């Protein structure tokens, strides 16, 4: 279940490709997507998918909520839509 959720967070669309699976199973090979770390993109996608619910986003990513908060701060992700 975690693999499927991770692949969905990585793919960002309706179709999962072998490239998305490789990103989940070989994270070191695809650590950076463009100029952003893959984790930053996954956090943004998880927050989008959960409509900003950090507890659900952390569960989707398979990380502790506290870890999610630290990474949001590290990557400068704005989570308040009013900002």
C-alpha positions, 0 to 999 in steps of 0.5 A, a space after each residue: 500500500 505504501 508503494 502505491 501511495 508513493 507512486 501516486 505521489 510521484 506521478 502527479 497524474 492519472 497514469 503510472 509509468 515505469 519511470 515513476 516506479 523506478 523513482 520509488 524503488 531507486 530513490 538515490 538514482 532520482 534524488 533530484 528532479 529538475 532543480 528541486 529535491 524529489 522529497 520537496 516535490 513529494 511533500 508538495 504533491 501530498 499536501 495538494 492531495 490532502 488539501 493541506 492536511 499535514 497529518 494525512 500528508 505525513 501518513 501518505 508519505 510514510 513519515 512522522 508529522 514532526 518530520 514533515 513540519 521540519 521538511 516544510 520549513 527546510 524547503 520553504 513550502 508555504 502551507 497557508 493559502 492566505 499567504 
